[in-house]
Amino acid sequence: MTLQQLKQVLTVADSGSMNEAAKRLFITQPSLSAAIKELEKEIGLEIFLRSNRGIVTTADGEEFLGYARQIVEQYQLMEEKYVNQGKRKKKFSVSMQHYTFAVEAFIHLAREFGMDTYEFAVKETKTIEIINDVKNQTSELGVMYLNDFNQKVIGKILREDSLEFVPLFECSIYVFMAKSNPLARKTLLTMEDLQDYPCLSFDQGERNSFYFSEEVLSTYDYKQIIKCDDRATFLNLMIGLNGYTLCSGIICQELNGDDYTAVKLDTNEKMTIGYIRKKKMPLSTLGERYVAELKKYEAQAL
């Protein structure tokens, strides 16, 4: 049984006539009839009943045609995706922790290459999902951070999944808040200064371990803490409740507006922003350009 025979039998069923099917397939009617009889002999059942008035599909034939149609349709999808590559868009996808600068870099990339030729995807998500996305190649890159606290645990997971972390730049720790926050005018903040304000933390779902937290100092005993999983909600809570979060200090006013600021935290803690990728797998052209865009933010990392 061949793919060609499956296509032939479907054409016969769709046209309702052996002669008409032969015309559509650009072969002679005797050749088509012989091919169908050979297939019926091989599978041990009659697909069509033949008469002077044409052909009728048997009950067994209907079931067979259902399977044949699935196989041919799947083949056509694979052919369109992997053979007719000139007709399909190239894809680039990246997963990331909730970094506005990483989104801004993605926007610059999309503007540079355009969406007529490329199909882009960007996903702000939980730390473990970033790792899984790159592991499964749902995303080529995953933007995240490591520090002294989480690098052993996350590094072990990356090694087990044949992934590697590539550092981009090191950052001090900043307090990100609305400009309306009473602490926003200070030039340096301590954890004691923050204790009467709610700390905002991205929820990590089932893997809500301290090691997977997007915020440094995750083990600190916060007096007030709110967990959520949406960056827009974070911004609303910063204005409505004077909430804050700990971050790299890289501000993107073009996307977040000018209602927010970052004040340096009085700590020796550092975080290393970088990306994860499959080991020994070269980056695509878009992957290299995206990394180049990310590196531009090093000048803002103090």
C-alpha positions in Angstrom: 0.0 0.0 0.0 1.5 3.3 -1.1 0.6 7.0 -0.6 -0.1 7.2 -4.3 -2.7 4.4 -4.0 -4.3 6.2 -1.1 -4.5 9.4 -3.1 -6.0 7.5 -6.1 -8.7 5.8 -4.0 -9.7 9.1 -2.4 -9.9 10.7 -5.8 -12.2 7.9 -7.0 -14.4 8.3 -4.0 -14.6 12.1 -4.3 -15.4 12.1 -8.1 -17.8 9.1 -7.9 -16.5 7.8 -11.3 -13.5 5.8 -12.3 -13.3 7.7 -15.6 -13.5 11.1 -14.0 -10.9 10.2 -11.3 -8.6 9.0 -14.1 -8.9 12.4 -15.8 -8.1 14.2 -12.6 -5.1 12.0 -11.9 -3.9 12.3 -15.6 -3.7 8.5 -16.0 -5.7 6.0 -18.1 -8.9 4.5 -16.7 -7.6 0.9 -17.0 -4.4 1.8 -15.1 -6.4 3.4 -12.3 -8.8 0.4 -12.2 -5.8 -2.0 -12.0 -4.3 0.1 -9.1 -7.5 0.0 -7.1 -8.0 -3.7 -7.6 -4.4 -4.3 -6.5 -5.0 -2.3 -3.4 -8.2 -4.1 -2.6 -6.4 -7.4 -3.0 -3.6 -6.3 -0.7 -5.9 -5.2 2.1 -8.4 -8.1 1.6 -11.6 -6.1 1.2 -13.7 -4.4 -1.5 -13.6 -0.6 -1.3 -16.0 0.0 -4.2 -18.9 -1.9 -5.8 -18.8 -1.4 -9.6 -21.9 -1.3 -11.8 -23.0 0.2 -15.2 -24.2 3.2 -13.3 -20.9 3.9 -11.6 -19.3 3.0 -8.3 -20.6 2.8 -4.8 -18.4 2.8 -1.7 -18.9 -0.3 0.6 -19.2 -0.1 4.3 -15.7 -1.5 4.8 -14.6 1.0 2.1 -16.0 4.0 4.0 -14.0 3.0 7.1 -10.8 2.5 5.0 -11.3 5.9 3.3 -11.6 7.6 6.6 -8.1 6.3 7.6 -6.7 7.0 4.1 -7.9 10.6 4.3 -6.2 11.2 7.6 -2.9 9.8 6.3 -3.0 11.9 3.1 -4.0 15.1 5.0 -1.1 14.6 7.5 1.3 14.0 4.7 0.1 17.3 3.0 0.7 19.2 6.3 4.2 17.7 6.6 4.9 18.5 2.9 3.8 22.1 3.3 5.9 22.5 6.5 9.1 20.7 5.5 9.2 20.4 1.7 7.6 23.6 0.4 9.7 25.8 2.7 9.7 28.7 0.4 6.0 29.1 1.0 6.1 29.1 4.8 7.3 31.7 7.2 10.4 31.1 9.3 9.7 31.0 13.0 11.3 32.6 16.0 10.1 32.2 19.6 11.4 33.3 23.0 10.2 32.7 26.5 11.2 35.0 29.4 10.7 36.1 32.9 8.7 39.3 33.2 11.3 41.7 31.9 10.1 44.8 30.0 13.5 45.3 28.4 13.4 41.7 27.0 10.0 42.5 25.4 11.3 45.8 24.1 14.3 44.0 22.5 11.8 41.6 20.9 9.9 44.5 19.5 13.0 45.9 17.9 13.8 42.5 16.4 10.3 42.2 14.9 10.5 45.7 13.5 13.8 45.0 11.9 12.9 41.7 10.2 9.2 42.3 9.6 6.3 39.9 10.0 5.8 39.2 6.3 8.6 36.7 6.3 8.8 35.7 9.9 6.3 34.3 12.4 7.2 35.6 15.9 6.1 34.4 19.3 7.0 35.8 22.8 5.9 34.3 26.1 6.3 35.8 29.5 5.9 32.9 31.9 7.1 31.0 35.0 10.7 30.0 35.5 10.2 26.3 35.1 8.1 26.8 31.9 10.9 28.9 30.4 13.2 25.9 31.0 10.7 23.5 29.5 10.0 25.7 26.5 13.7 25.7 25.6 14.1 22.1 26.4 11.2 21.1 24.1 12.3 23.8 21.5 9.0 25.6 21.8 11.2 28.6 22.2 14.8 29.0 20.9 15.9 31.1 23.9 14.7 31.7 27.5 15.6 35.0 29.2 16.1 34.7 33.0 18.5 35.5 35.8 20.8 33.5 38.1 22.5 34.6 41.3 24.4 33.0 44.1 21.2 31.7 45.7 19.5 29.9 42.8 22.4 29.0 40.5 23.1 25.5 42.0 19.5 24.3 41.8 18.6 25.8 38.5 22.1 25.0 37.1 21.5 21.3 37.9 18.1 21.3 36.1 19.7 22.9 33.1 22.5 20.3 32.9 20.0 17.5 33.2 18.0 19.0 30.3 21.1 19.5 28.1 20.7 23.3 28.4 23.2 26.0 29.2 22.9 29.5 30.7 24.8 32.2 28.8 25.3 35.4 30.9 24.7 38.8 29.4 25.4 41.3 32.1 25.4 41.7 35.9 22.9 44.0 37.7 22.6 45.5 41.2 19.2 45.2 42.9 16.7 47.9 42.5 13.2 48.6 44.0 10.7 49.1 41.2 7.7 51.2 42.2 5.3 53.9 41.1 6.5 57.5 41.3 3.6 58.2 43.6 5.1 55.9 46.2 6.3 57.9 49.3 9.7 56.2 48.9 10.2 57.1 45.3 12.1 60.3 46.0 14.8 58.4 48.0 18.2 57.6 46.3 18.8 54.5 48.4 16.4 52.1 50.2 16.8 49.4 52.8 14.6 46.4 53.5 13.5 48.2 56.7 12.2 51.1 54.6 10.0 48.7 52.6 8.5 46.8 55.4 5.2 48.8 55.5 4.6 48.4 51.8 3.4 45.2 50.0 6.1 43.3 48.1 4.8 42.0 44.7 6.0 38.6 43.5 5.3 36.7 40.4 3.6 33.4 41.3 5.5 30.3 40.1 2.6 27.9 40.3 3.4 24.3 41.4 7.1 25.1 41.4 6.7 28.0 43.8 10.1 27.3 45.4 12.3 30.1 46.5 14.8 29.0 43.9 12.4 29.6 41.0 11.4 33.1 42.2 11.8 35.9 39.7 12.8 38.2 42.5 16.0 38.1 44.5 15.9 37.9 48.3 13.0 35.4 48.0 13.7 34.0 51.4 13.3 37.3 53.2 10.5 37.4 55.8 8.3 40.0 54.2 5.7 41.7 56.4 3.4 42.1 53.4 3.5 40.1 50.1 1.1 39.8 47.1 1.6 37.1 44.5 0.2 37.4 41.0 1.1 36.3 37.5 0.5 39.3 35.3 2.8 42.3 34.7 0.0 44.7 34.1 -1.5 43.7 37.4 1.8 44.5 39.0 1.8 48.0 37.6 -1.8 48.5 38.9 -0.9 47.3 42.4 2.1 49.6 42.5 -0.2 52.6 41.9 -3.2 51.4 43.9 -1.4 49.9 46.9 2.0 51.5 46.8 3.4 48.0 46.0 6.9 47.3 44.9 9.1 44.6 43.4 12.8 43.9 43.2 14.3 44.1 39.8 17.4 44.9 37.6 16.7 48.6 37.5 16.4 48.7 33.7 13.4 51.0 33.0 11.6 51.0 29.6 9.5 54.1 29.6 8.4 53.6 26.0 6.4 50.5 27.1 5.6 51.2 30.8 5.2 54.9 30.6 6.9 57.4 32.9 4.8 56.7 36.0 7.3 54.3 37.5 10.9 54.5 38.8 13.6 52.3 40.2 15.6 53.1 43.4 18.7 51.2 44.3 18.5 48.8 47.2 21.2 48.8 49.9 22.5 45.3 49.5 25.5 43.5 48.1 23.3 41.0 46.2 23.7 40.9 42.5 21.8 39.2 39.7 23.2 38.0 36.3 20.8 38.4 33.4 21.3 35.9 30.7 19.6 33.4 28.4 19.3 29.7 28.2 19.6 27.6 25.1 20.2 24.1 23.9 23.8 23.0 24.4 25.9 22.8 21.2 23.0 24.1 19.1 24.0 27.2 17.2 21.6 30.2 17.4 19.5 31.1 14.4 20.0 34.4 12.6 17.2 35.9 14.6 18.5 34.3 17.8 21.8 36.1 17.3 20.2 39.4 16.5 17.9 39.1 19.6 20.9 38.5 21.8 22.6 41.5 20.3 19.5 43.6 21.2 19.6 42.3 24.8 23.3 43.2 25.2 22.4 46.8 24.5 20.8 47.1 27.9 24.1 46.4 29.7 24.8 50.1 29.8 21.6 50.6 31.9 22.6 47.8 34.3 24.4 49.4 37.2 
